[in-house]
C-alpha cells in the first residue's frame, strides 16, 4: 500500500491535535511494520503484539514530540526498540530470568489473567467513586472500560461492538486504564 506523504503528514498533524480517527489511521497504516519488526526480534506472537500495543500507546502519548522532518515509521520503530530493550532488562533482572526456556514457553502458552498495577488500583476503589472517576474520561474511553470491565466483553466482542479493528480496541483500552489509574492515583491521599 502506497502512503501519500501529504496524507500522512496531515494525519500526523490531526493526531497531534488529538484526533482519535487520525490515531486509528496511523495505527492501521503502521501496525504491520511495528508488529513485523517485533516478531523478528522476539520470535513470539504474544510478546510482539504486546510490545506493538505499548509502542502505539507511547507514540500517541508522545506524538507532540514527533519531528515531521523525520520518518514516522522510523520513529515508531525506535520507540518499539526501546520498549523491547526495557523489557529485556526487566526480564533479566527478575526471578523469571532463572527459569528455563521450556518453563518460559509454558508461561506464554497460558493467557495472562494477572491483574496489572492499573487493574489493582482500579479494583481497590469502591464502585460509586470508580464510576465518578470513569466519568472524567473522554466518552470513547468510558465506553471501552464499560464494555471490558462491567459487561466483561472480550477484545473481539468489543471490536465488533464498536466496529473497530481489535488492535485499536487494545490500544484504546490500555490508554483508558492508564488514564483512569492516574485519576485514581491523583485523588488518593499521600
C-alpha positions as CSV (number, residue, x, y, z in Angstrom):
1,X,0.0,0.0,0.0
2,X,1.5,3.3,-1.1
3,X,1.2,6.0,1.5
4,X,1.0,9.5,0.2
5,X,3.4,11.8,2.2
6,X,0.9,14.7,2.2
7,X,-1.9,12.5,3.6
8,X,0.5,11.0,6.2
9,X,1.6,14.5,7.3
10,X,-2.0,15.6,7.5
11,X,-2.9,12.6,9.7
12,X,0.1,13.2,12.0
13,X,-0.9,16.8,12.5
14,X,-4.5,15.8,13.2
15,X,-3.2,13.2,15.7
16,X,-1.1,15.9,17.3
17,X,-4.4,17.8,17.7
18,X,-5.9,14.9,19.5
19,X,-7.9,13.3,16.7
20,X,-8.8,9.7,17.5
21,X,-9.6,8.8,13.9
22,X,-6.1,10.1,12.9
23,X,-4.6,7.9,15.6
24,X,-6.6,4.9,14.2
25,X,-5.4,5.7,10.7
26,X,-1.7,5.8,11.8
27,X,-2.1,2.6,13.8
28,X,-3.8,0.8,10.9
29,X,-1.1,2.1,8.5
30,X,1.9,1.2,10.6
31,X,0.8,-1.8,12.7
32,X,2.3,-4.4,10.4
33,X,5.6,-2.6,10.3
34,X,5.9,-2.4,14.1
35,X,4.5,-5.9,14.7
36,X,6.7,-7.5,12.0
37,X,9.8,-5.8,13.4
38,X,8.9,-7.1,16.9
39,X,8.0,-10.6,15.7
40,X,11.5,-10.9,14.1
41,X,13.1,-9.7,17.4
42,X,11.0,-11.7,19.9
43,X,10.0,-14.7,17.8
44,X,6.9,-14.7,19.9
45,X,3.5,-13.5,18.7
46,X,2.1,-12.6,22.1
47,X,5.2,-10.6,23.0
48,X,5.3,-8.9,19.6
49,X,1.7,-7.9,19.9
50,X,2.1,-6.7,23.5
51,X,5.1,-4.6,22.6
52,X,3.3,-3.2,19.5
53,X,0.4,-2.1,21.6
54,X,2.7,-0.4,24.1
55,X,4.5,1.2,21.1
56,X,1.4,2.8,19.7
57,X,0.2,3.8,23.2
58,X,3.5,5.5,23.9
59,X,3.7,7.1,20.5
60,X,0.2,8.5,20.8
61,X,1.1,9.9,24.3
62,X,4.3,11.5,22.9
63,X,3.1,12.4,19.4
64,X,3.6,16.1,20.2
65,X,7.3,15.4,20.3
66,X,7.5,13.9,16.8
67,X,9.6,15.9,14.4
68,X,8.0,16.0,11.0
69,X,11.4,16.2,9.3
70,X,11.9,12.5,10.1
71,X,10.2,9.3,9.0
72,X,7.2,8.4,11.2
73,X,7.8,4.7,10.8
74,X,11.4,5.1,11.9
75,X,10.2,7.0,15.0
76,X,7.7,4.2,15.8
77,X,10.4,1.5,15.3
78,X,12.8,3.4,17.6
79,X,10.0,3.6,20.3
80,X,9.3,-0.1,19.8
81,X,13.0,-1.0,20.0
82,X,13.4,1.0,23.3
83,X,10.3,-0.8,24.8
84,X,11.8,-4.1,23.8
85,X,15.2,-3.3,25.4
86,X,13.5,-2.2,28.6
87,X,11.5,-5.4,28.8
88,X,14.7,-7.5,28.3
89,X,16.4,-5.5,31.1
90,X,13.4,-6.1,33.4
91,X,13.2,-9.7,32.4
92,X,16.9,-10.3,33.0
93,X,16.8,-8.7,36.4
94,X,13.7,-10.6,37.5
95,X,13.4,-14.0,39.0
96,X,11.9,-15.2,35.8
97,X,15.3,-15.0,34.2
98,X,16.2,-18.0,36.2
99,X,13.6,-20.2,34.6
100,X,14.4,-22.4,31.6
101,X,13.2,-21.7,28.1
102,X,10.8,-24.6,28.4
103,X,9.3,-23.1,31.5
104,X,9.0,-19.7,29.8
105,X,7.2,-21.3,26.8
106,X,4.7,-22.8,29.2
107,X,4.2,-19.4,30.8
108,X,3.5,-17.8,27.4
109,X,1.1,-20.6,26.4
110,X,-1.2,-19.5,29.3
111,X,-3.3,-16.4,28.8
112,X,-2.1,-13.7,31.2
113,X,-5.0,-13.1,33.6
114,X,-2.8,-11.5,36.2
115,X,-4.1,-8.0,37.1
116,X,-1.8,-5.2,36.1
117,X,-0.9,-2.4,38.6
118,X,-3.7,-0.3,37.0
119,X,-6.2,-3.2,37.4
120,X,-5.3,-3.5,41.1
121,X,-5.6,0.3,41.7
122,X,-9.0,0.2,39.9
123,X,-10.3,-2.8,41.8
124,X,-9.4,-1.1,45.2
125,X,-11.9,1.6,44.6
126,X,-15.5,1.5,45.7
127,X,-17.9,1.3,42.9
128,X,-19.5,4.7,43.3
129,X,-16.1,6.5,43.4
130,X,-14.9,4.4,40.5
131,X,-17.9,5.4,38.4
132,X,-17.2,9.1,39.2
133,X,-13.6,8.6,38.2
134,X,-14.6,6.9,34.9
135,X,-16.9,9.8,34.1
136,X,-13.8,12.1,34.0
137,X,-12.5,10.1,31.0
138,X,-13.4,11.0,27.4
139,X,-16.6,9.2,26.2
140,X,-14.7,6.7,23.9
141,X,-12.5,5.7,26.9
142,X,-15.6,5.4,29.2
143,X,-17.2,3.1,26.5
144,X,-14.3,0.6,26.3
145,X,-13.9,0.5,30.1
146,X,-17.6,-0.2,30.4
147,X,-17.6,-2.9,27.8
148,X,-14.4,-4.6,29.1
149,X,-14.9,-4.4,32.9
150,X,-18.6,-4.0,33.5
151,X,-20.0,-6.0,30.6
152,X,-17.0,-8.4,30.6
153,X,-16.7,-8.5,26.8
154,X,-13.7,-10.0,25.1
155,X,-11.5,-7.8,22.8
156,X,-13.1,-9.4,19.9
157,X,-16.6,-8.6,21.1
158,X,-15.6,-5.0,21.9
159,X,-14.1,-4.7,18.4
160,X,-17.4,-6.0,16.8
161,X,-19.5,-3.8,19.1
162,X,-17.5,-0.6,18.2
163,X,-16.9,-1.7,14.6
164,X,-13.2,-1.1,15.0
165,X,-10.1,-3.3,14.5
166,X,-9.1,-5.3,17.5
167,X,-5.7,-3.6,17.7
168,X,-7.4,-0.2,18.1
169,X,-9.6,-1.6,20.9
170,X,-6.5,-2.9,22.7
171,X,-4.6,0.4,22.5
172,X,-7.7,2.4,23.5
173,X,-8.3,0.1,26.5
174,X,-4.6,0.3,27.5
175,X,-4.8,4.1,27.3
176,X,-8.1,4.3,29.2
177,X,-6.8,2.1,32.0
178,X,-3.6,4.2,32.3
179,X,-5.6,7.5,32.4
180,X,-8.1,6.0,34.9
181,X,-5.2,4.8,37.1
182,X,-3.7,8.3,37.0
183,X,-7.1,9.9,38.0
184,X,-7.3,7.4,40.9
185,X,-3.7,8.0,42.0
186,X,-4.1,11.8,41.9
187,X,-7.2,11.5,44.1
188,X,-5.6,9.2,46.7
189,X,-4.0,11.0,49.7
190,X,-0.3,10.7,50.2
